[in-house]
Amino acid sequence: MTLDILAEAIAKDFSLLREQIGGVSEELAGVKADVATLKTDVATLKSDVAVLKTDVATLKSDVAVLKTDVIDLKADVAVLKTDVATLKSDVAVLKTDVATLKSDVAVLKSDVADIKVELKSLAGYTKEGFLNIRSTMEDYRLEQTHLRNRLEILEAR
């Protein structure tokens, strides 16, 4: 009997070991599937990391360019501020000039009004009167020329 008991105990142990091996085999298949999934995930993550590294390098380059642009823009702003100050000064000068010109225009308007008054007073002269004055002036010129000629003759003697 002891042999039978021993054989029975070995058979029981063997059966338990078979069950445990079956359970471990199933667990091993699950672990292998998990490992395969993890390997795929690792490959995807490596690819994602490579893309992110490229993105980081691109962003670093963009930041460097933007820093340079900011420096350039600050210089441009400084120039524009100077230009604005100059333009404000020019506007002030131009406002003064406009005020002076307005004053000059007022004086010229007054002069024009005075000239219009004079023209109205001269309007009384007729064309015939001007022609007579012209004829008289020509007569005076001729007489002046004649007198110069006589004077030259007298001086020559």
C-alpha positions in Angstrom: 0.0 0.0 0.0 2.6 2.4 0.6 3.6 2.1 -3.0 0.1 2.7 -4.1 -0.2 5.7 -1.8 3.1 7.0 -3.1 2.0 6.4 -6.7 -1.2 8.1 -6.0 0.6 11.1 -4.3 3.0 11.3 -7.3 0.0 11.1 -9.7 -1.7 13.9 -7.7 1.5 16.0 -7.7 1.9 15.3 -11.4 -1.6 16.4 -12.1 -1.2 19.5 -10.0 2.1 20.2 -11.8 0.3 19.7 -15.2 -2.4 22.2 -14.1 0.2 24.6 -12.9 2.2 24.2 -16.2 -1.1 24.8 -18.1 -1.8 27.9 -16.1 1.8 29.1 -16.5 1.6 28.4 -20.3 -1.6 30.5 -20.5 0.0 33.2 -18.4 3.1 33.0 -20.6 1.0 33.5 -23.7 -0.6 36.6 -22.2 2.8 37.9 -21.2 4.1 37.3 -24.7 1.2 39.2 -26.1 1.8 42.0 -23.6 5.5 42.0 -24.6 4.6 42.2 -28.3 2.2 45.1 -27.6 4.9 46.9 -25.5 7.4 46.4 -28.3 5.0 48.1 -30.7 4.3 50.8 -28.2 8.1 51.3 -27.7 8.6 51.6 -31.4 5.8 54.1 -31.7 7.2 56.1 -28.8 10.7 56.1 -30.3 9.2 57.4 -33.6 7.2 60.0 -31.6 10.4 61.0 -29.7 12.3 61.4 -33.0 9.5 63.6 -34.4 9.4 65.7 -31.2 13.2 66.1 -31.3 12.9 67.4 -34.8 10.1 69.7 -33.7 12.2 71.0 -30.8 15.2 71.7 -33.1 12.9 73.5 -35.5 11.3 75.5 -32.6 14.8 76.4 -31.3 15.7 77.7 -34.7 12.5 79.6 -34.9 13.1 81.1 -31.5 16.6 82.3 -32.6 15.1 83.9 -35.7 12.4 85.5 -33.7 15.0 86.9 -31.2 16.9 88.4 -34.1 13.6 89.8 -35.5 12.8 91.3 -32.1 16.2 93.0 -31.9 15.7 94.4 -35.5 12.2 95.5 -34.6 13.4 97.3 -31.5 15.9 99.2 -33.6 13.2 100.0 -36.1 10.9 101.3 -33.3 13.7 103.5 -32.0 14.2 105.0 -35.5 10.5 105.4 -35.9 10.3 107.2 -32.5 13.0 109.6 -33.7 11.1 110.1 -37.0 7.9 110.8 -35.1 9.7 113.4 -32.9 11.1 115.0 -36.0 7.7 115.0 -37.7 6.1 116.6 -34.6 8.7 119.3 -34.7 8.1 119.8 -38.4 4.4 120.0 -37.9 4.9 122.7 -35.2 7.1 124.7 -37.7 4.5 124.2 -40.4 1.7 125.4 -38.1 3.7 128.5 -37.5 4.3 128.9 -41.2 0.6 128.5 -41.9 -0.2 131.2 -39.3 2.3 133.5 -40.9 0.9 132.7 -44.4 -2.6 133.4 -43.2 -1.4 136.7 -42.0 0.3 137.4 -45.3 -2.8 136.4 -47.2 -4.8 138.9 -45.1 -2.3 141.6 -46.0 -2.5 140.6 -49.7 -6.3 140.6 -49.6 -6.1 144.1 -48.2 -3.7 145.1 -50.9 -5.9 143.6 -53.6 -8.9 145.6 -52.2 -6.8 148.8 -52.4 -5.7 148.0 -56.0 -9.3 147.4 -57.0 -10.2 150.8 -55.6 -7.3 152.3 -57.6 -8.4 150.4 -60.7 -11.9 151.8 -60.3 -10.5 155.3 -60.1 -8.4 154.6 -63.2 -11.4 153.2 -65.1 -12.5 156.7 -65.8 -9.7 157.1 -68.3 -10.7 156.2 -71.8 -8.8 154.4 -74.4 -8.6 157.7 -76.3 -7.1 159.4 -73.2 -4.4 156.8 -73.0 -3.6 157.1 -76.8 -3.3 160.9 -76.3 -0.9 160.4 -73.4 1.1 158.0 -75.6 1.2 160.4 -78.5 2.3 163.2 -76.2 5.1 161.0 -74.8 6.3 160.1 -78.3 6.3 163.8 -79.2 8.4 164.5 -76.1 10.8 161.8 -77.0 11.2 163.1 -80.5 11.8 166.6 -79.2 14.3 165.2 -76.7 16.1 163.5 -79.5 16.1 166.6 -81.6 17.4 168.7 -78.6 20.2 166.2 -78.0 21.3 166.4 -81.6 21.3 170.2 -81.5 23.3 170.0 -78.2 25.8 167.7 -79.8 26.2 170.1 -82.7 26.7 173.1 -80.4 29.2 171.2 -78.3 31.1 170.2 -81.4 31.6 173.8 -82.4 
